[in-house]
């Protein structure tokens, strides 16, 4: 079977369709890690069956935790805050998951045995020093490759001390790793964090762990104390806004179309893309809102607009849209006028250098861009209609680059040959299946 996905023609318009996308990856991984420290049996439903989540399950199994996992149902038998049992020198493979690779370090700061963390080619190129630097202040020690990369070895400490930490990048992974370490440390750790995803904080609050958050305009002040116990807990994972994003943009770019995506996590720290698209003229409505264990959920209704406007994007929206920018760039490609996006250096810290790839895809489409190391200017063409062959390859198997390329082909035409379709298994294995059902639904 070919590992290249081919798009040969635009998708036909779809109207009043309804879909359900996969479970939220961020919540799935965090549930796995926190359930491994809980006392007793925790269960989840609609857990995302992706490679990143499977890697998280594999990691806690290496730490002596028993797990039952069947499709979207999972049961974890936690052994408490000090329940990990493992031999010296074990290796944990984070595969492609930056969330797992960075968050689990916070849980291991008190390990008395050496543990090696490895990852795939893409993850091994990403910066882990941004996490190990604050974790070292707790008392843990690290040995990294080239001073910042995987593989790394962690040597924990039994004499952890609380820290003061300023997270100024807007990285939820760095912030969450420090929160996890603080839950293992006597005393009060103080974190000043630039606004970013707050799933970890919401889960900790729901579990009644010793954490408090004071919200300021541009940052949060977070206080964390040592957790004595985590009670076992069940969780029905809502649908992932980052997975829904592909179908939101497909609808925006497909004339005379409308779509409802059911039961999606619309956490305010994750909907920057929605705000940006609405500023560009997209018609998006949240329906049937409800709160579930601290997270805000809704059905998302999308209707394709007649015209799309360019945008000078406010950079305060970046952190809430960081994973969706390759898709936002596609919308800017069809917008009337010149769009500008700045302060996006963090995009190149993802699975691939996404800012560069976002620009490259647009250039292959015939869209003019001006790129710097942290900004992009996109010269939109509302009449874009591709009639050539485009090949997408050598992108470090970045799942979002693959899926964004598929959306581009279906929206703008041309013949697209997109390599490494297995890349979607890391975050959204059902992407092509849902897409095919949407195309076939009359």
N, C-alpha and C positions, 0 to 999 in steps of 0.2 A: 504493500500500500504506500502510495506517494506521501511524503511528508510536506509537500507543497500544496497550499490551498490556492485555487484559481477562481477569480471573480471575472466573469466575461461580460456582464451587463448590469445595468442599474436595477435596483429593486423596484417593483411596481408599487404604486401607492396602496396604503392600507388604511382602513378607516374603522374606528370604534373597536379596535382590537384590545385584548387584555392578556398580559403575561405575568408570570412569577419568575424572578431571577433567584440565583442561589443565595445561601446564607452568607452573612457578613463575615469577611475574612478576619478583620481586626478583632471582632468580638469572639469568633471561633477560637483563635489562638489564645486570647486572654483567658477565655473560659477554661481551656485545657490546662494552662499553667496554674491558674488559681485553684482549680479543682484538684490538682495534684497535691496541693498543700492543705486541702480541707480535711476535716475529720469525718471519714465515712464516705458513703456512696453518693456521687453527684451524677445527674443525668442531663444530657442535652438532646434537643430535637432540632432538625434542620441544620445540623452542623455541616459546614462546607466540606465536601469530600475532595479537597484539592491537595496537591502535593505539599504545599506549605503547611496545611493543617495536619496532614499525615506525618510530616517531619516533626511537628510539635508533639504528636502522640508518640512517635518513635523516641523522641528525646526523654520524655518522662518515663517511658518504659526502661530506658537505660539507667534511670535513676531509681529503679525498683518499684515503680507504680504499676498496678494491674489495670488494664484497660480492655473494654469490649467495644468494638466499633463495627457497626453494620450500616453501610450506606450513610444515611443522615442521622442515625441514632447512635449515641455514644454514652458509655457508662465508665466513670473513673472512680476507683477505690482509693481515695486519698488517705494518707497516713499521718496527717498533721504537719505542723510547721517544721518539725525536725525529723520527718519520716523518710527522707530519701536514704536509700541503701544502695551502695555501689562500690566497686573495686577501684583502687588507685589506678590512674592512667587511662580511664575510659575515654572513648571518643564519641562526641555528639555531632551528628551531621545535620546542619541547618539547611542544607541544600540551597535553594534559591531565596529563602525567607530571611530578609533583614529584620522583620519583626521578631521572629523566633531567635535569631542569632544574637540580637542586642538585648531583648527583654530577659532571656534566660540567664544572662550574665548577672543581672541584678538578684536573681534567686540563688545564685551560687557563690555570693561573696563570702559566705561563712563556711564553704566547703573545706574540710580538713585534708582533702586528697586532690591531687592534680587532675584536672579535666581538660581535654583538648577539644576545641570547637573548630570544625571545618565547614566548608560550603562549596557550592559549585563554582565554575569559572567566573560567573558574573558577581556572585556574592563575595568572592575572594578578592575582588578589585575594589570593594567598597570600604569606606573609612570606618574602622571600629575604634580608632583612638578617641573619637568624639564621645564614646561611651566609657571606654576604659579609664580615661583621664579622671572623670568625677568618681568612678567606682574605686579607683586607687586611694582616693582620699578617705574612704571608709576603712581601708586597711587591707583590701585585697591586692594581690600582685598579678601582673600579666606579662606574658612574653608574646609579642606579636611578630608577624612576618613583615619585614621592611618598615618596622616601627608603627604600622597602622592597619595591616591587613590580616585576614585569615590565611592559613591556620593560626590560631592563638592558643596559648595555655593559660589557664586561670589557676591561681593558688589562693585559696580563701584564707580567712583569718577568724579565730575565735575571739578576737579582741577588737570588734568593730566599734567605730566611734561615729556619731552623727556629723553631718556636714552642712555647709551652706553652699548652694549651687545656683548659678545663674544660667539658665538655658536660653540662649539668645538666637537660635536658628529657627525656632518653630518646629522642632523635631519631637513628635510624640513618642518616638522610639527611645530617644535619649532620656526624656522626662520620665517615661514609664519604667525604664530600667533603674533609674535612681529611686523612684517610688518603691519598687520591689525591694531594692537593697535596704531602704529605710525601714521597711516593715520587718526586717531582720535585725535591726540595730537599736540598742538601748539609747534613750534620749530622744530629742526632737530634731529631725532634719528639716531645714528650711529651704524651699525651692522657689525661686523667682523664675517663672517660665513665660516665654513669649507664647501668644495664643496658638494652640494646635489642637489636634484631636484629644478629646477628654474621656475616651472610653474607659481607661484605667481608673481614673478618678471616680467615675459614675459607678463602676463595678465595686470599687472599694467602699463607696458610700452605701450602696445597696447591701453589702455584706457587713456593714456597721464596723468597719475597720477604723483604727485611730488616724483618720485623715480629715483635715479641714481645708477649705478653699475660699480665699477671698478674691473676688474678681475685680480687677482694675481695667482701665480703658484699653491698654495695650499688652497687659500681661496678667498672669494669675500668681497669687502668693499661696503656696501650698505648704502646710505643716503636716509632717508624718511622724508617728511614733511606732514603736515596736508592737507588732500584732502577736497576741498570746495564742489566738485560736481563730481559725476560719471554719465556720459551719458549712457542712455539705449543702449544695444548692443545685436546683434544676433550672435550666434555661432553654427557652425556645428561641433560637437564633433568628432574628428578622433578616429580610433580604438586604443585600449590600448595595448602597447608593453608588459605589464605584462600578459595580456590574451593571446597574440600571443605567448608568451614564451613557453607555454605548448605544442603547436603544432610545434614550432621550435625544441624543444628537442625530441618530439616524432619522427619527421622526421630524426633527427640525429641518433637516436637509432634504427630505422627501416631500414634494409638493402634495397638497390636498390629503394629508395623512393625520391620523390621531391614534393615540395609544394610552392605555392605563397600565401602570406597573404596580402590582399589589404588595402591600405590607412591607414597605421599604423603611429602613432606618434613616430618618432625616435629622439626625443629630446636628445641631446648629454649627458645630465645628467641622462638618463634612459637606455642607451645601454651598460652598463658595461658587462651584460651577453653576448652580441654579441661579444664584444672584447675578453672575456675569452674563449668562445667556439671556436672562430677562432684560438686562440692560441693553442687550443687542437685539431685542425685539421678539425673543422666544415667548411662546404662550405656554406657561407651566403653572399648574394649580395643584396644591396639596388638598386631598380630600380624606375624610374619615380619620382625622388625627386622634392619636391616643398615646398615653405614656405607658411604657412597659419596663419595669425595673430600672427606672431612671432614664431610659432612652425614648426619644420621641419618634413615633412611627406614623406613616401615612400611606395612602395610595397616591401615586403621582400620575396626574393626567397631563398629557402633552399634545399640543396641536401645532402643526407646521405653520409658521408665519408666512405672509405673502412676501415680506422683505426683511432682510437682516441688516442691522446697522453696525458700523465699525465701533471700536471702543478704545479709549485710553484707559486701560484697566487699572483701578486702584490696587496698589500692592498689598494693602491690608486684607485683600481677599485671597491672596496667594496660598496661605497655609490651608485654608478650607477647600482648595481646589487642586492641590499639588499633584495628585495622581491623574487628574482629568485634563491637564493642559494640552497633551497631544490631540485630544478631541476638540477642545476649545479652539485650537489653531485651525482645525478643519472648518469650524463655523466662521471664523474670521476670514478664511479663504473665500467664502461665498458672500461675505458682507460687502455692503457698498461703502467704499472708502478705505482708509488706512488704519489698521489697529496696532496698538503698541502695548507690550507687556514687559514689565521690568522687575528687577530684584528676584530673578528666577534661577540663581546659581544652584539652589538646592535641587532643582530638577536634574542636574547632572550627577547627583549623588544617589540616584535611583538605580534600578536594575541595569539600565543602560544610560548613556548621556542623553536624556530625553529631550533636552532643549535643542541639541544639535540634530537629533533624529526628527523632531517635529519640523524643524526647518528643512531638513533634507527631503522629507516626504512632500512638503509643499513645493519645493523646487522641482522635484520629479513630476509633479502635477502641472508645472508651468506657472506656478504662483511665485512672484517676486518677494523676497524677504531680505531684511538687513539684520544680521545676527551679531551680537557681542557675547562675551562670556556670561552675561547674566540678563540679557534682554533680547527681544525680537520685535521687529516691525514687519507687519504683514500687509501687503498690498492686495486687497480683496478684489475678486472678479465675480459679480453676481451671475454672469452668464457662463461660468466655467462649465465646459463639457469636454471631457478627455476622450481622445480617440486613438491613443497609442498604448503600447505595452509598457508596463512598469514592473520592475522586479525589486522586491524587498528582501534582503538577506544580510547576514553578518551583523545582526543587531543584538548580540549576546542573549538571544532567545528571550527577549523582554516581552512578556505576555501582553502588555498594554500597547506596545508598538505593533505587534501582530494584529490585535483586535482593532486598533485605530485604522490600520491599513485596510482591513476588510470593510470597515464602515466607509472609508474614503472611496473604495472601488464601487460599492453599492450605491453611493450617493452621487458620484461625479462621472461614472462611466470609465471606459478604457478596459484594457485586459491586464489584470493584476496577477502576478505570480508571487505569492507570499510564502517564504520558506519557514520551516520549523513550526508547523501548526501544533505540535505537541506542547509548545510553550504555554498554551492556555491552561494546561493541567495544573499549573502552580497556583492559579487563582480562580478560574472560571471554566471548569471542564465542560459545562453544559452550554457554553456560548454558541457554538455552531449549531447544536441541536435546537435551541430556542430560536435562533435566527432562521433555520430551515423551516420550522413550524410557522413562523411569522410569514415567510415567503409563500408557503403552500396554503395558508389559510385564506379561503375565498370569502 
